[in-house]
Amino acid sequence: MSGVLDDFFGTGNEIKPADVAPQLQAMLESWQASIRGGGFGFLPRLTQQRTYWYGFAPSARQRRELLGLLDAWVGPTYSDLDLRRGELEVSDPFDATLAGLEVAPLRFEVLPRVAPHSSRAKEAVRNALTTLTRLTNGRPASQFDAMRTTVEILDDLGHAIAARDRALAKACLAELEQSADLDESNLAFLRLRLYAGMHDWDAMFADPALDQVLSMRRPLGVTRVIQSGLYYDRFRDFDYQGAESELRTAAEQLEPALRDLYTGAPPSNRAEALVELVCRLLTNPSASDPAVRQLVGLASGIQSGLDEQFQRIVKAFVPVETIPEPGFGVSVEQPSLSLTTRIASLMFQGEFAACIELAVESEPSVEAGRALVYAARQLSSAKWAALVVEYLGAHELKEAVAASTPMLRADVEWLESICGKNPLRGWEDWFANLDNPEGESLQQSNEAVQSWEPLPPAKLMSLLANASDAALTKIGEGGGQFLAAHSHVFESQHAAEVTLQLVSAISLSGKASQGIRVQTLALVESFGTSGASQTMYVDLLTWTAGILETNAAATTVSWACDVVQTLTAIPAPNSTDAVLEFYYNAIKVLRPYRTALDTADIEALEVVAAELDAEVPADFRAVLAESPSEDPAAAYRYLEGKVVVLHSLTETAITRASQVLKRLLPSVDVRTNSEHDGSPQLAQLSANADVFVVVTAAAKHAATTFIAQHRHGPTVLVNSRGSSAILRELAAFSL
């Protein structure tokens, strides 16, 4: 761009900046600076006694916006815009050079050419362009682009993780690194959360900060994230195959730092429980270990039959002669020990939760207080911290315990800081606080949230089902981190009621942000597979229409089209009237921003309209007709005659993308696949496709690994949801 601007007033242009009036010279310099800085700008050209203006815009979308503005500010009165629609004359060498830019400028001739009217026309156009540039480049930052607080960024990061939108999540992390007041440890914790949310275990174990995180005292939530990564990356296959010997071999090959992930806190799912058990057995391979027996006892409550699996794992780790035959997994009467000795024993064995539970019921003493503080600091959980601080205060032990050692004083201060700044002990407290007008801030510190464990699915679904409108509104306003912590629940089948509640929460909040948009799209995608009733579907259309209206902007039109495509693809034979109403409401929302729609957006709306026996308005189609020389399928021509496979668990997105591709390129052979793991069909598609597209935001780790193992040709990874993301990545790709 810089070279083109430098040469603009060279060959083919009779205007020489050094020869014009100082006022016009300053104006030209200002326009050139604006263009280089990514804003709108105009440059004049005089050739063969004709005056042309060239309008520069930083993107194709903004070029279409600029054309609409020129229609209003200059129009047919002083230009040929109504005839040529800003197209360059490619047979003119001057214009041919400009046509090679990533975003070609708009060109129009000033009319009339004959004096004295030509002088008035030139002055009127110059004044109009000066005012237009000042207004467009001086527009205040919209709510979509303005500088954001750390709380707002963290909220969007939570939405991105919950929706598995890698592109937005990485952008939020980059924004936090540049502008937030988070230290390196907290940024590392957030990265690990991101990897876990994306199921990107390779990235987790390759993160350069992981060793530092493993060597430090960290929130329990962070340890749980690492445990999940260890399970799915190293243990899962052996666990489900019942291959206990291979599991033991994999565990024995772990790096030393990964062996020390036993926490003593009660696990909430199979992955956490198995890693707790394996790490405990690595450090203490004894079937009579109370911690091992406790984990075996808890297993049946996590998943039916898991206790039997754990017994087999213990036998694989423990030499046969040391396993007690009778009453395996049942508490064995221990020799009589003093309460203080039992507390200390639990602490040294790493059973920190059990240590705290026993100590708070014991006779108050400095010894018990020390054990409590040490155990609570090791767990780094707001729940346990609050329990210990309350105990120390009630029995006036704080100063005596803190005076024992400098380390204990630091630990007491840390526990108090967690409880003082964040009196909420977990997500259940956070949820209860939503209905309290004078309650704590919705947004808690990142360190506190890292220490909160997710709510059990049944509890979460019950809370959401009974939430008031006021509580739902607050969830929509700042519930990103809450949704990230519980995304696994929203992805499950038969979660239609939860999905509907969350969409209503977002709609009630009236909030607009990129996080809200990716979360909305993820929720409506999951709704299609949740077994929803017709009434719930109609309600979802109503709530989503409100979100579209709130988030409408020139920069969000592709997202809006994605939402429309997704919702109208859900089978609902008895809801035609409601779907049509939703479609026309969406068209009404999009109309002011129609110049920002691209070819793929228009084609997607055409697909939806055809299915509904409706039409895309003529003024929408006219946007593309304004550039008749452009090939609407140019970005996809390399796919002609090729076999393209689209893989995603979200069938609506790949189905819609397939429909649009076939409209643009009738010769392309598009196949879709939504398998969770490997199969002969997926192996064949992976091996034979010319281009294979994987929507990583909606794909299982097992399937993506299987595809990579069988793939020899190019693979396109799509890190966001929606058909527009698929088409955008394909447009940027080339063979």
ABEGO torsion letter per residue (X at the ends): XAAAAAAAABBGBABBAAABBAAAAAAAAAAAAAAAAGBBBBBBBBBGGBBBBBBBBABAAAAAAAAAAAAAAAEAAABAAAAAGGBBBAABAAAAAAAABABBBBBBBBOBABOAAAAAAAAAAAAAAAAAAAAAAABBBBAAABBBBAAAAAAAAAAAAAAGBAAAAAAAAAAAAAABABBAAAAAAAAAAAAAAAGBAAAAAABAAAAAAAABBBBAAAAAAAAAAAAAAAAAAAAAAGBAAAAAAAAAABBAAAABABAGBBBABAAAAAAAAAAAAAABBBAABAAAAAAAAAAAAABBGAAAAAAAAAAAABBAAABBABGBGBBBBBBBBBAAAAAAAAAAAGBAAAAAAAAAABBBBAAAAAAAAAAAAAAGBAAAAAAAAAAAAAAGAAAAAAAABAAAAAAAAAAAAAAAABABAEAAAAAAAAABAABBBABBBAAAAAABBBBBAAAAAAAAAABBAAAAAAAAAAAAAAAAAAAAAAABBGAAAAAAAAAAAAAAAGBBBAAAAAAAAAAAAAAAAAGBBAAAAAAAAAAAAAAAAAABBAAAAAAAAAAAAAAAABBBAAAAAAAAAAAAAAAAAAAAAAAABBAAAAAAAAAAAAAAGBBBBAAAAAAAAABAABBAAAAAAAABGBBBBBBBABAAAAAAAAAAAAAABAABBBBBBABABBBAAAAAAAAABABBBBBAABBBAAAAAAAAAABABBBBBBABBEAAAAAAAAAABBX
